Amino acid sequence: MADKFIRLGFEKAFNIEKLITVFYMEFSKDFAYDGEEHDFWEMVYVDRGEVLCTAGKRRFALKSGELTFHRPGEFHAIRASEGSAPNVSIITFECRSRAMQFFRGKIFPLTQEEKALVSMLFREALSAYSLVDRRNPLLQKMTRIENAPFGSSQMTKNLLEIFLIRLHRHEGALAKRSRYHYKVDGVDIPYPVKEILDLLEANLYGRLTVPEIAARLGKSESTVKNLFALYRPGGIVRHYNYLKIEEAKRLIREGKCNFGQIAALLQFDTPQYFSMCFKRFTNMSPLEYKKSIL
């Protein structure tokens, strides 16, 4: 007599089809890799230190205890950040599961449980596979280890799929854009500094104080001051006035407003204070600047 049991299959959230490379490297503080692109996924985990990752045309910082992915076809590069000598684990693999799209454009600060899981994953993978040339892991050539522990290849696949499921449930992911680096006046600055500069630029015809800037960006005053010091010494208020004077020069060249009107438009307390600031940054009074315009 046939039994009445119902046999249920398994839903596959992730299916890792092929493993390309897996390696752990302790990079020097001067390490830099020019970059590459390929048609499979790459997972990068920083165990210690900090690196600057390039993804497409953008660069972002990846800090200790954080992990990110490069999608298939995305140009990417990596280098040590500001003298840091980072420890980095990288695994590349083929996976066509739709759920992989969740990882695009994100940085994951790992919990202790997730760090333990990723450590187990790499330990198992490195017991099953070996690089052909350990001195140059970025060549992406790997082979199976003879007499590897029983089931280590399948364990690697299973652990990676489990880890991806855990990350998909992760609620503390950061957007890569929050860590983007930008070139401003030839200086390489992180995204939080660019946020400050953008806020100043957008409020040339208003008034901003450091406490107001900190409140708008959701940061403390000391954090805002320290961040801005990465870009330019002299303080935020001085740079804010410099930007206002640059705008004043443009308005003078247009010739539509007198000096008093310009001072009022740019929210200087008095025309006298405006003239004092103008001379501080240009070594000319507004009138001398106007006469110097060809």
C-alpha positions in Angstrom: 0.0 0.0 0.0 1.3 3.4 -0.9 2.2 5.7 2.0 0.6 9.1 2.5 3.7 11.1 3.2 4.2 14.3 1.2 7.7 14.8 -0.1 8.7 18.5 -0.2 11.5 19.8 -2.3 13.8 22.6 -1.3 13.7 26.2 -2.5 17.1 27.3 -3.7 17.7 31.0 -2.8 21.3 30.7 -4.0 23.0 28.1 -6.2 26.8 28.4 -6.5 27.7 26.8 -9.8 31.5 27.2 -10.0 34.3 28.4 -7.7 37.0 30.4 -9.5 39.4 31.5 -6.7 39.7 31.7 -3.0 42.6 33.2 -1.1 43.7 35.2 1.9 46.4 37.8 1.6 48.3 40.1 3.9 49.0 43.1 1.8 51.8 45.6 2.3 51.0 49.3 3.1 51.9 50.2 -0.5 49.9 47.5 -2.2 48.0 48.5 -5.3 46.3 46.4 -8.0 45.5 48.2 -11.2 42.2 46.3 -11.7 40.3 43.9 -13.8 36.8 42.9 -14.9 35.3 39.4 -15.3 32.0 37.6 -15.9 31.6 36.2 -12.3 31.0 37.6 -8.8 33.8 38.6 -6.5 33.4 38.9 -2.7 36.0 41.0 -0.8 36.3 40.9 3.0 38.8 43.0 5.0 39.9 41.3 8.2 42.3 44.0 9.3 43.2 47.5 8.1 41.5 49.4 5.4 41.5 49.4 1.6 40.3 51.6 -1.2 38.1 49.7 -3.7 37.4 50.9 -7.2 34.0 49.8 -8.6 33.4 51.1 -12.1 34.4 54.8 -12.0 34.0 55.2 -8.3 36.3 54.6 -5.3 35.1 53.8 -1.8 36.7 52.8 1.5 36.3 49.3 2.9 37.2 49.1 6.6 38.1 46.3 9.0 35.3 43.8 9.5 33.5 44.9 6.3 32.6 43.0 3.1 31.5 44.0 -0.4 30.8 42.4 -3.8 31.8 43.2 -7.3 29.2 42.2 -9.8 30.0 40.4 -13.1 31.3 42.8 -15.8 32.1 45.5 -13.3 35.7 46.9 -13.4 37.3 46.8 -10.0 40.6 47.5 -8.3 42.0 47.5 -4.8 44.8 49.2 -2.9 45.9 49.7 0.7 44.5 52.9 2.2 46.7 55.6 3.7 49.6 53.5 4.8 47.4 50.7 6.2 48.7 47.1 5.7 45.4 45.2 5.3 44.5 41.6 5.5 42.1 40.7 2.8 40.1 37.6 1.9 38.7 37.2 -1.6 36.5 34.5 -3.2 35.2 34.6 -6.7 32.4 32.4 -8.0 29.7 31.9 -10.6 26.1 32.3 -9.4 23.2 33.1 -11.6 20.6 33.2 -8.8 18.3 36.3 -9.0 18.9 37.0 -5.3 22.5 38.0 -6.0 21.3 41.4 -7.2 20.6 42.3 -3.6 24.4 42.7 -3.0 24.9 45.3 -5.7 26.2 48.7 -4.4 26.3 47.6 -0.8 28.9 47.3 2.0 28.2 44.9 4.9 29.7 45.5 8.4 29.7 41.9 9.7 28.4 40.8 13.0 30.5 38.4 15.2 28.4 35.5 14.0 28.9 36.5 10.4 32.7 36.9 10.9 32.8 33.4 12.4 30.9 32.0 9.4 33.1 33.7 6.8 36.2 32.4 8.7 34.8 28.9 8.6 34.0 29.3 4.9 37.6 30.3 4.0 39.1 27.7 6.2 37.1 25.0 4.5 37.7 26.3 1.0 41.5 26.6 1.6 41.5 23.0 2.7 39.9 21.9 -0.6 41.6 24.2 -3.1 45.0 25.7 -3.7 46.3 28.5 -5.9 48.7 27.5 -8.7 50.9 30.5 -7.9 50.5 31.6 -4.3 52.8 34.6 -4.9 50.3 36.0 -7.4 46.7 35.1 -6.4 45.2 37.6 -8.8 46.1 35.4 -11.7 43.0 33.4 -10.8 44.3 29.9 -11.3 43.4 27.3 -8.7 43.4 23.5 -8.4 41.9 20.9 -6.1 44.0 19.6 -3.3 44.7 15.9 -3.3 43.6 14.1 -0.2 41.5 17.1 0.9 39.2 16.4 3.9 36.1 14.4 3.0 33.3 16.6 1.6 35.4 19.8 1.8 34.3 20.9 -1.8 30.6 20.4 -1.0 31.1 22.1 2.4 32.6 25.1 0.7 29.6 25.4 -1.6 27.2 24.9 1.2 28.9 27.4 3.6 29.1 30.0 0.8 25.4 29.6 0.1 24.5 29.8 3.8 26.7 32.9 4.2 24.9 34.6 1.3 21.5 33.8 2.9 22.7 35.3 6.2 23.9 38.4 4.4 20.6 38.8 2.5 18.9 38.9 5.9 21.4 41.6 7.1 19.7 44.8 8.1 22.8 47.0 8.6 24.1 47.2 5.0 25.6 50.5 3.9 25.3 52.0 0.4 28.7 52.2 -1.3 28.0 55.8 -2.3 28.2 56.7 1.4 31.9 55.8 1.1 32.7 57.3 -2.3 35.9 59.2 -2.7 36.0 62.3 -4.9 38.7 64.6 -6.4 38.1 68.2 -5.3 40.8 70.8 -6.2 43.2 67.9 -6.7 42.5 66.5 -3.2 41.2 63.0 -2.7 38.3 63.3 -0.2 35.7 60.8 1.1 32.0 61.2 0.6 31.2 62.7 4.1 33.6 65.6 3.3 31.9 66.0 -0.1 28.6 66.2 1.7 29.9 69.2 3.8 31.2 70.9 0.6 27.9 70.4 -1.2 26.0 71.8 1.7 28.1 74.9 1.8 27.8 75.4 -2.0 24.1 75.0 -1.8 23.8 77.7 0.9 25.9 80.6 -0.5 22.9 82.9 -0.2 22.1 81.7 3.3 23.7 81.4 6.7 25.2 78.2 8.1 27.0 77.6 11.4 29.0 74.5 12.3 26.2 73.3 14.7 23.6 73.7 11.9 25.9 71.8 9.4 26.4 69.0 12.0 22.6 68.8 12.6 21.7 68.6 8.9 24.2 65.8 8.3 23.4 63.9 11.5 26.9 64.2 12.9 28.5 65.7 15.9 30.3 69.1 15.6 33.7 67.5 16.4 33.1 64.9 13.7 32.3 67.5 11.1 35.3 69.6 12.0 37.7 66.6 11.9 36.2 65.5 8.6 36.7 68.9 7.0 40.3 69.0 8.2 41.0 66.1 5.9 40.2 68.4 3.0 41.5 71.8 4.0 43.0 73.5 7.1 41.6 76.8 8.4 38.1 75.6 9.4 34.7 75.3 7.8 33.6 78.9 8.4 36.7 80.3 6.7 36.1 78.1 3.7 32.4 79.1 3.7 33.4 82.8 3.5 35.9 82.0 0.8 33.1 80.4 -1.3 30.9 83.4 -0.7 33.6 85.8 -1.8 34.1 83.7 -5.0 30.4 84.1 -5.7 30.7 87.8 -4.9 33.4 88.2 -7.5 31.1 86.6 -10.1 28.3 89.0 -9.2 30.6 92.0 -9.5 31.7 90.8 -12.9 28.0 90.6 -13.9 27.5 94.2 -12.9 23.9 93.8 -11.9 24.2 94.6 -8.2 26.1 97.2 -6.1 28.4 96.2 -3.3 25.7 96.7 -0.6 23.3 94.5 -2.5 25.8 91.8 -2.9 26.7 91.9 0.8 23.0 91.5 1.6 22.4 88.7 -0.9 25.3 86.7 0.5 24.1 87.3 4.1 27.1 89.3 5.3 26.2 91.2 8.5 27.3 94.6 7.1 28.9 95.9 3.9 32.0 96.7 6.0 32.4 93.1 7.0 31.8 92.0 3.4 34.6 94.4 2.3 36.9 93.1 5.0 36.3 89.5 4.0 36.7 90.3 0.4 40.1 91.9 1.0 41.3 89.0 3.2 40.8 86.5 0.4 41.7 88.6 -2.7 44.1 91.3 -1.3 41.8 93.9 -3.0 38.8 95.8 -2.0 35.6 95.1 -4.0 36.1 98.5 -5.8 39.8 97.6 -6.6 38.6 94.2 -7.9 35.9 95.8 -10.1 38.5 98.2 -11.6 40.8 95.3 -12.3 38.3 93.5 -14.5 39.1 93.8 -18.2 
